């Protein structure tokens, strides 16, 4: 059974930093594409960052230069390092992985990030 569990969200002031973590069981980030999505109230879910099995990364334009996606294969954990946070980054952030074997997408339960003045 695949399970993705996020942690590290919370409240932060503009300009601050947070690190989100996504611990996986039943699927390995090292051999599958994975990433982070977010959904703000009243808005559609959007891609924040992706990392492929061979380590290539891709970012939404709104976070490029501020956010960094990474993974620790030994811990089977993916991270999203968020710097220079803005109020518009406020959203529920969800961890995602796509099984290359079955083309099945898997999602975490989501975690709230709130950037407030």
N, C-alpha and C positions, 0 to 999 in steps of 0.2 A: 504494500500500500504506500502510495506516494504522499508525503506530507511536507509542506513548506511552512515554516514558522518564522514570522518576522518579529524583530525586537528593535528597540532603540529610538522609537518615536517620542514625541512629547512637545513641550512648549519651548519656544526660543524667540529671542528678540531679533529684529532685523539686523543683518550683518553677522549673525551668529552661525554656529556650525552644529551639525548632528551627524551621527553615523548610524545608518540602518543596517541591520544584519538579517540574513535569511538562511536559516539552517534547514537542510534538506535530508529527508530519509526516503529511501525507495527510488531515488533518481540521482544521477551524478552530474553535477555542474560541469565537470571536466570534459564530458563527452556530449553535452547537449547545450543548445542555445538557452540563455537565461537572461532575465532582465527585471526592470522595475517599471511599473506603470503607476499612474496616480489619477485620482478623480476628485475634483473639487465640487462643492455643492452646486447643483444646477448646471454642471458642465459634463461633457463626455469624458470617458476615460481616455487618457493619452499616454503614449510611450514616453518614458523619461530616459532610459538608457538600456542598451543591450550589450551582452558579451557572448561571443560565439565560442564553440568548443575549442577553437584554436587561439582564443584570446583577443580576437578583433573586437573593438568597441564602437558603439554608435550612440550619439546623444541627440536629444531634442535641442533645437536651436536655443530655446529659452534657458537651458541649463548648461550649455556648453561653456567650458572654462570655469564653472563653479562646482559642478558635480563630477565625481569620479566613481565609476563602477569597477569592482575588483572581485576576486574570489580567492579562497584558500582551499585548494583541492584536498589537502590532508584533512581539513575539518569539514569538507563538503559544505562550505558556507560562502555565501555571496554578500557583498557589502555595497552600500551606496554612501559615499562620503559627500556630504552636502556642506558647502561653504558659502559665505556671503548670502545667506538666506534672505528672501524677500517675502513680504506678505502674500504675494501671488503664488508662492510655493506651498501655501497652506492647502492640504489635501489629505485624502487617505491614500497611502502608498501601499502597493501590493507587489509581492514577489511573484515571478512567473518563470516557468521553465517549459520548454517544448521537447518532448521525447523524440529523438531522431529515429528511434526504432519503430514507434507506433504513430508518430505525428499527433500525439495527444498533448494538449496543453494542460498544465497544472498551475494552480493559483494558491497563494497564501490567503489568509483570512483578512489581511489588510491591517495597517497601523496608521494612526493619526499623527500628522505633523502639523503643528500650528505655529505660524510666525506672526507675532503680535507686536504692536508698538506700545 
